[in-house]
């Protein structure tokens, strides 16, 4: 069984800040102040949790946060990750370029032109992304890859073996 966690001895300034926190309009600050003052009075995490309406683990977390950050633990911090996860895995860059040179109809789409939104949809369907990216996100990825994009794309191809040469010289 874990030893009961208590808050360290409070200074006069800390106790005064916690008492001010009891009058706060912010529910997070109010709850943290209640937890820390009750712990300073010798009550255990399970008992405090029942009174305040949180779990015993939430009480222990509040006490640890106070030990680590002092009075700053009374203000709710962001839950956002410190390093955001990249939306696009750069290992898929070549596959994306290859995808754009295929016809959308080959993939069961009702159009023969690629749009940024359609590219995002297909990438998500192929499980290349965790969620469907925005058209702007796809545009930025393509820009990084050196693919300019101003409107729907379709690369015209022909079965004619001389097609590339004719297209390059404008004859035919």
C-alpha positions, 0 to 999 in steps of 0.5 A: 500500500502506498504511503499517504501523500500530504502537502509539505508545510505551508509558508504564511504566504502560501497559506494566504494565497490558498485562502485567496484561491478559495474565493476565486471565480475559477473552479480549478483554482478553487478546487486546488486551494481546497485540496491543498489546505485540507492536506495541510490540515492532515486529511488524506487523499481519499477523504479530501477527494470525497469532500471535494468531489475528485478522485484520490489520484487527482488529490495526489496529482494536485499535491505533486504539482504544488510541490513541483511548481508552488503557487503556479499549481493553482492556475490550470496549464495547457493540456497540449503536448509540448512537441506537437505530433506531425500531421504528415509523415515525410516518409510518405512524400514519394508515395504522395507524388506517385499518387498524384500521377494516378487518375482519381478514377483508378481509386474509385473516385467520381472525378478525373481531376485531383483537388487538394481536398480529394488528395487529403481524403485519399491520404486519410483513406489509405491511412497515411494520416491519422485524420483528414488534413485540410486542403491548405495542409496538403498545399503546404506539403506539396509546396515543400515537395516542389509541386505547385498547385493553383487549381485542380490537376490532371496530368494529360497522358497518351498511349502514343510512344512519341507523346512526350517528344510531341508535347515538349516541342508543341507539334502534333 
